[in-house]
Every structure is written in structure tokens, then in C-alpha cells.
């Protein structure tokens, strides 16, 4: 059964035979040929093409497909396997799923305990390429500030380098539901930052510090490893998938284009929260 609801009237959406979702008030949303559905009304868009740029999305897909973040993916999978109920079918929502790499890998790793995996992002471009490649996930376009998701219908929300929206997350989570936040730890991308800024400033844990008291911390885990990048293309993709690319000058970008080998610190916080009852 789908967890999706109409973004206009909030009633349940049903998948019809003509490959469109429809609600009781006859609002209809076509399923694109790639397999996703766009549930982002125009009045919820702050720009023509909201979300990450195509440059960032393409770079991130290429970089992740090389397996560079597989150690992080393994830690996320292990943590989820420890927490998600094995006694009933679970529903997982990847909030801010981007191009869908993590969503797909988690769906495949956890298929025995999580047969329903959804991914959403505000970027139509990202969701389109995710749905085209990864068929194990239900992808839809939406804003996390107005999730077209039914109340109490999600067992686990995964938020990987994405915004946190406490009211919506609390609304859609089922009883005993949890939120896993993956965020940069203090030394993440230290070597990249040092080539862009005059001095490296350790990441502040702004996302974690802003989690309201309505969520209690269940578990915390640090995942740190070093990447040894031996290809110019990989180094450039790493730069382009981060905000550092938009802060770098033309001279600095040109310098990155000459680097053939680079060791980069990867440092992440994995933090699991549960709604306080």
C-alpha cells in the first residue's frame, strides 16, 4: 500500500491502471516514463529548477559509482539493520535522496526487512535520473517541508547530507519510528577545504545542534576513513559535488584540474533519533 498523499488536498493517492496517481478529489499525477511521480506543486517551488545543480548531481553520481563512499554505506546499512524491526515489513524514506545512489544500495542491502523504500528530492532532474536507473525504489519529487506522505506511515527516515524538517518528520513517522542523520564531522574534506580557503575550519555540527527536544538521541557513530584518489576526474568530481566548488576561484579550480593524486579525509557523524512520546 502506498504512503503517498495528494499534495493539494492531503487525501490518499492510488495508482491507477493508466499509470497515474489519483485521489478522491480527482487530482491526478502522471507517472513519468522513468517511473517517478512529480508531487511538487508550482507554489512550493522557490525557483524554476530547485535543488542541486546538474553539475553537482552528475559529479556525485560518477564519484559514488566508483565506490568511494562504500565504507560509509556499510556503516549506514549496519546501523539500520540493528534498528529496523525484522518482525514486520518496514517502510524507509530517503529524504533528500538526490540521484538515488544511497537509496538504491540501502534498498538492496536491506530488502529482507525493508520491502518498501521511497526516495524523494526537490530536484526533478535528480529524481528522474534516479528512477531511470534504480528500479527497486519508489521515487517522487517533493519538498521535505511539505511531504506528500501519510501521517504515521514511515518507520525510518534517512537524511544523508540533507535538511532536517522536524515537524514533517514527526508527522510522517510511525510509532517508535526513527530518523537517521548522516552529516559531516569536523575533519570532513579537510584537504579540499585547505586548497580553497586560507585556513581550514572544522565543520560545525549545525544540523545536530538544531534537532529539537521532541527528538531523543538513540545512537551515535563516527565513520572516518581516508580516500586515495588516483584519477584527475575523480578529484574534480569530488570538488564539484561539494559547496567548495562554488566557493573556489577560477584559479583554484584550474589548480584542481592539474592534481593527479590526492589523499582526502572522509569524516561523518551517523546519529539516530527517535520521536519523544
Residue pairs with C-beta under 8 A, 6 or more apart in sequence:
2 12
2 13
2 14
2 15
2 21
2 138
3 91
3 93
3 116
3 118
3 149
3 150
3 153
3 154
3 172
4 12
4 13
4 21
4 37
4 39
4 140
4 148
4 149
4 150
5 11
5 12
5 13
5 23
5 148
5 149
5 150
6 12
6 13
6 23
6 25
6 27
6 148
7 39
7 40
7 41
7 44
7 142
7 146
7 148
8 23
8 25
8 27
8 41
9 23
9 25
9 27
11 23
11 24
11 25
12 23
12 24
12 150
13 21
13 22
13 23
13 29
13 148
14 21
14 22
14 23
15 21
15 31
16 22
19 30
19 31
20 28
20 29
20 30
20 31
21 28
21 29
21 31
21 37
22 28
22 29
29 37
29 38
29 39
30 37
31 37
32 38
32 128
32 131
34 128
34 129
34 131
34 132
35 131
35 132
35 135
35 139
36 127
36 128
36 130
36 131
36 139
36 140
36 141
37 139
37 140
37 141
38 124
38 127
38 140
38 141
39 140
39 141
39 142
39 148
40 122
40 124
40 141
40 142
40 143
44 143
44 145
44 146
45 122
49 123
49 124
49 125
50 122
50 123
50 143
51 121
51 122
51 123
51 124
51 125
51 126
52 60
52 98
52 123
52 126
54 125
55 240
55 245
56 240
56 241
56 245
57 98
57 99
57 123
57 125
57 126
57 129
58 240
59 236
59 237
59 238
59 239
59 240
59 241
60 98
60 99
60 101
60 237
60 241
61 99
61 101
61 129
62 233
62 237
63 69
63 234
63 237
63 238
63 241
64 101
64 102
65 101
66 234
68 227
68 229
68 234
68 238
69 266
71 223
71 225
71 266
72 182
72 223
72 225
72 266
72 268
73 102
73 105
73 106
73 109
75 221
75 223
75 268
75 270
76 102
76 106
76 158
76 160
76 180
76 182
76 270
77 105
77 106
77 109
77 110
79 180
79 219
79 221
79 270
79 272
80 92
80 106
80 110
80 114
80 156
80 158
80 180
81 110
81 113
83 156
83 178
83 180
83 218
83 219
83 272
84 90
84 92
84 110
84 113
84 114
84 155
84 156
85 113
85 155
86 112
86 113
89 114
89 115
89 116
90 113
90 114
90 115
90 116
90 155
90 156
91 114
91 116
91 117
91 118
91 153
91 154
91 155
91 156
91 174
92 106
92 107
92 110
92 114
92 116
92 117
92 118
92 154
92 155
92 156
92 157
92 158
93 118
93 119
93 120
93 149
93 154
93 156
93 157
93 158
93 172
94 100
94 102
94 103
94 106
94 117
94 118
94 119
94 120
94 137
94 158
94 160
95 120
95 144
95 147
95 157
95 158
95 159
95 162
95 165
95 169
96 120
96 121
96 122
96 144
96 159
96 160
96 161
96 162
96 163
97 103
97 119
97 120
97 121
97 126
97 127
97 130
97 139
98 121
98 123
98 126
98 130
99 126
99 129
99 130
100 119
100 126
100 127
100 129
100 130
100 131
100 133
100 134
100 137
100 139
102 158
102 160
103 117
103 119
103 130
103 134
103 137
103 139
103 158
104 130
104 133
104 134
104 136
104 137
106 114
106 117
106 158
107 114
107 117
107 134
107 136
107 137
108 136
110 117
111 136
114 156
116 138
117 136
117 137
117 138
118 137
118 138
118 139
118 140
118 149
118 154
119 127
119 130
119 137
119 138
119 139
119 140
120 127
120 139
120 140
120 141
120 142
120 144
120 147
121 127
121 130
121 141
121 142
122 141
122 142
122 143
122 144
123 141
124 141
127 139
127 140
127 141
130 137
130 139
131 137
131 139
140 148
142 148
144 162
144 163
144 165
144 168
145 165
145 168
146 168
147 165
147 168
147 171
147 172
149 172
150 172
151 171
151 172
152 171
152 172
152 173
152 174
152 175
152 177
153 172
153 174
154 172
154 173
154 174
154 177
155 173
155 174
155 177
155 178
156 177
156 178
156 179
156 180
157 169
157 172
157 173
157 177
157 178
157 179
157 180
158 179
158 180
158 182
159 179
159 180
159 181
159 182
160 182
161 182
161 183
161 184
164 179
164 181
164 207
164 210
164 211
166 211
166 212
166 214
166 215
169 179
170 214
170 215
170 275
173 179
173 275
175 277
176 274
177 274
177 275
178 218
178 272
178 273
178 274
179 215
179 272
179 273
179 274
180 270
180 271
180 272
180 273
181 207
181 208
181 211
181 269
181 270
181 271
181 272
181 273
182 268
182 269
182 270
183 205
183 207
183 208
183 268
183 269
183 271
184 203
184 267
184 268
184 269
185 203
185 205
185 222
185 224
185 267
185 268
185 269
186 202
186 203
186 205
186 267
187 202
187 203
187 224
187 265
187 267
188 203
188 265
188 266
188 267
188 268
189 238
189 242
189 244
189 264
189 265
189 266
190 200
190 264
190 265
190 267
191 262
191 263
191 264
191 265
192 238
192 239
192 242
192 244
192 264
193 200
193 201
193 244
194 200
195 252
195 255
195 256
196 244
196 247
196 248
196 252
197 247
203 267
205 269
208 269
208 271
211 217
211 273
213 276
214 275
214 276
215 273
215 274
215 275
215 276
216 273
216 274
216 275
216 276
217 271
217 272
217 273
218 272
218 273
218 274
219 271
219 272
220 269
220 270
220 271
220 272
221 269
221 270
221 271
222 267
222 268
222 269
222 270
223 266
223 267
223 268
223 269
223 270
224 265
224 266
224 267
224 268
225 266
226 263
226 264
226 265
226 266
227 238
227 263
227 264
227 265
227 266
228 261
228 263
229 235
229 238
229 261
229 262
229 263
229 264
230 260
230 261
231 260
232 257
232 259
232 260
235 256
235 259
235 260
235 262
236 256
236 257
238 264
239 245
239 248
239 253
239 256
245 253
248 256
